Amino acid sequence: MNHMRSQHPEMRKQFSKVAATLANPERIVASRSDDDVALYYKFFDETPVGAMYLCVVVKSETESRFMLTAYFTNTVKKGTVLWQKVSK
């Protein structure tokens, strides 16, 4: 959390969006640099920096998962799509 507070000040008071992204992502993409990391994406119309995707970076280890960081972005990174929400 200290990383997010110091490197991503726009993420202050955004923990409900982080939780929503983890609970109901629109897309999950495998990291291209670490096989144990996945990037969870969800688009939000309103953020401190305008309409953006929220990317939550999650590392999975044998018995646990933990968040490395989260940030707003206007693009989804390229990589293998592990899961994508089906549009109705």
C-alpha positions as YAML, in Angstrom:
chain: A
units: angstrom
residues:
- id: 1
  name: MET
  ca: [0.00, 0.00, 0.00]
- id: 2
  name: ASN
  ca: [2.88, 2.40, 0.63]
- id: 3
  name: HIS
  ca: [3.89, 2.04, -3.03]
- id: 4
  name: MET
  ca: [0.40, 3.07, -4.11]
- id: 5
  name: ARG
  ca: [0.33, 6.03, -1.73]
- id: 6
  name: SER
  ca: [3.72, 7.35, -2.84]
- id: 7
  name: GLN
  ca: [3.82, 6.43, -6.54]
- id: 8
  name: HIS
  ca: [0.11, 6.65, -7.43]
- id: 9
  name: PRO
  ca: [-1.47, 9.47, -5.39]
- id: 10
  name: GLU
  ca: [-4.50, 9.41, -7.72]
- id: 11
  name: MET
  ca: [-5.36, 6.05, -6.13]
- id: 12
  name: ARG
  ca: [-6.17, 7.59, -2.75]
- id: 13
  name: LYS
  ca: [-9.77, 6.84, -1.83]
- id: 14
  name: GLN
  ca: [-10.12, 4.42, -4.78]
- id: 15
  name: PHE
  ca: [-10.17, 1.18, -2.83]
- id: 16
  name: SER
  ca: [-13.83, 0.49, -3.67]
- id: 17
  name: LYS
  ca: [-12.86, 0.59, -7.37]
- id: 18
  name: VAL
  ca: [-9.93, -1.75, -6.69]
- id: 19
  name: ALA
  ca: [-12.29, -4.17, -4.93]
- id: 20
  name: ALA
  ca: [-14.81, -3.93, -7.80]
- id: 21
  name: THR
  ca: [-12.06, -4.62, -10.35]
- id: 22
  name: LEU
  ca: [-10.89, -7.71, -8.49]
- id: 23
  name: ALA
  ca: [-14.44, -8.99, -7.91]
- id: 24
  name: ASN
  ca: [-15.77, -8.28, -11.40]
- id: 25
  name: PRO
  ca: [-12.99, -7.59, -13.93]
- id: 26
  name: GLU
  ca: [-13.71, -7.01, -17.60]
- id: 27
  name: ARG
  ca: [-10.45, -8.61, -18.67]
- id: 28
  name: ILE
  ca: [-7.52, -10.44, -17.08]
- id: 29
  name: VAL
  ca: [-4.22, -10.38, -18.97]
- id: 30
  name: ALA
  ca: [-1.10, -12.40, -18.18]
- id: 31
  name: SER
  ca: [2.03, -10.40, -17.48]
- id: 32
  name: ARG
  ca: [4.60, -10.65, -20.24]
- id: 33
  name: SER
  ca: [7.48, -10.42, -17.75]
- id: 34
  name: ASP
  ca: [6.36, -12.62, -14.82]
- id: 35
  name: ASP
  ca: [4.42, -15.87, -15.20]
- id: 36
  name: ASP
  ca: [3.00, -15.47, -11.68]
- id: 37
  name: VAL
  ca: [1.46, -12.03, -12.33]
- id: 38
  name: ALA
  ca: [-1.91, -11.14, -13.85]
- id: 39
  name: LEU
  ca: [-3.36, -7.72, -14.67]
- id: 40
  name: TYR
  ca: [-7.05, -7.23, -13.86]
- id: 41
  name: TYR
  ca: [-8.81, -4.48, -15.84]
- id: 42
  name: LYS
  ca: [-12.13, -2.70, -15.42]
- id: 43
  name: PHE
  ca: [-13.29, 0.51, -17.13]
- id: 44
  name: PHE
  ca: [-14.69, 3.38, -15.04]
- id: 45
  name: ASP
  ca: [-16.40, 6.44, -16.51]
- id: 46
  name: GLU
  ca: [-15.43, 8.53, -13.49]
- id: 47
  name: THR
  ca: [-11.98, 8.50, -11.88]
- id: 48
  name: PRO
  ca: [-9.72, 11.24, -10.50]
- id: 49
  name: VAL
  ca: [-8.04, 11.33, -13.94]
- id: 50
  name: GLY
  ca: [-11.10, 11.01, -16.21]
- id: 51
  name: ALA
  ca: [-12.65, 7.97, -17.89]
- id: 52
  name: MET
  ca: [-10.02, 5.23, -17.62]
- id: 53
  name: TYR
  ca: [-9.34, 1.57, -17.05]
- id: 54
  name: LEU
  ca: [-8.21, 0.57, -13.59]
- id: 55
  name: CYS
  ca: [-5.43, -2.00, -13.71]
- id: 56
  name: VAL
  ca: [-4.86, -4.06, -10.56]
- id: 57
  name: VAL
  ca: [-1.65, -6.10, -10.70]
- id: 58
  name: VAL
  ca: [-1.87, -9.37, -8.76]
- id: 59
  name: LYS
  ca: [0.89, -11.88, -8.01]
- id: 60
  name: SER
  ca: [-0.07, -15.50, -7.36]
- id: 61
  name: GLU
  ca: [2.13, -17.77, -5.32]
- id: 62
  name: THR
  ca: [1.59, -21.38, -4.27]
- id: 63
  name: GLU
  ca: [-0.93, -20.69, -1.51]
- id: 64
  name: SER
  ca: [-1.67, -17.00, -1.79]
- id: 65
  name: ARG
  ca: [-2.31, -13.99, -3.99]
- id: 66
  name: PHE
  ca: [-1.48, -10.38, -3.29]
- id: 67
  name: MET
  ca: [-1.79, -7.03, -4.99]
- id: 68
  name: LEU
  ca: [1.46, -5.49, -6.21]
- id: 69
  name: THR
  ca: [0.01, -2.18, -7.39]
- id: 70
  name: ALA
  ca: [-2.97, -0.52, -9.03]
- id: 71
  name: TYR
  ca: [-3.15, 2.39, -11.43]
- id: 72
  name: PHE
  ca: [-5.42, 4.10, -13.95]
- id: 73
  name: THR
  ca: [-4.58, 3.74, -17.64]
- id: 74
  name: ASN
  ca: [-6.18, 4.50, -20.99]
- id: 75
  name: THR
  ca: [-5.07, 1.21, -22.57]
- id: 76
  name: VAL
  ca: [-5.05, -2.49, -21.76]
- id: 77
  name: LYS
  ca: [-1.57, -3.99, -22.02]
- id: 78
  name: LYS
  ca: [-0.89, -6.53, -24.72]
- id: 79
  name: GLY
  ca: [-0.47, -10.09, -23.63]
- id: 80
  name: THR
  ca: [-2.28, -13.37, -23.36]
- id: 81
  name: VAL
  ca: [-5.89, -12.81, -22.31]
- id: 82
  name: LEU
  ca: [-6.59, -15.22, -19.47]
- id: 83
  name: TRP
  ca: [-10.23, -14.27, -19.11]
- id: 84
  name: GLN
  ca: [-12.61, -11.76, -20.68]
- id: 85
  name: LYS
  ca: [-16.14, -10.82, -19.72]
- id: 86
  name: VAL
  ca: [-18.65, -11.86, -22.35]
- id: 87
  name: SER
  ca: [-20.65, -8.94, -23.76]
- id: 88
  name: LYS
  ca: [-24.40, -9.43, -23.86]
...
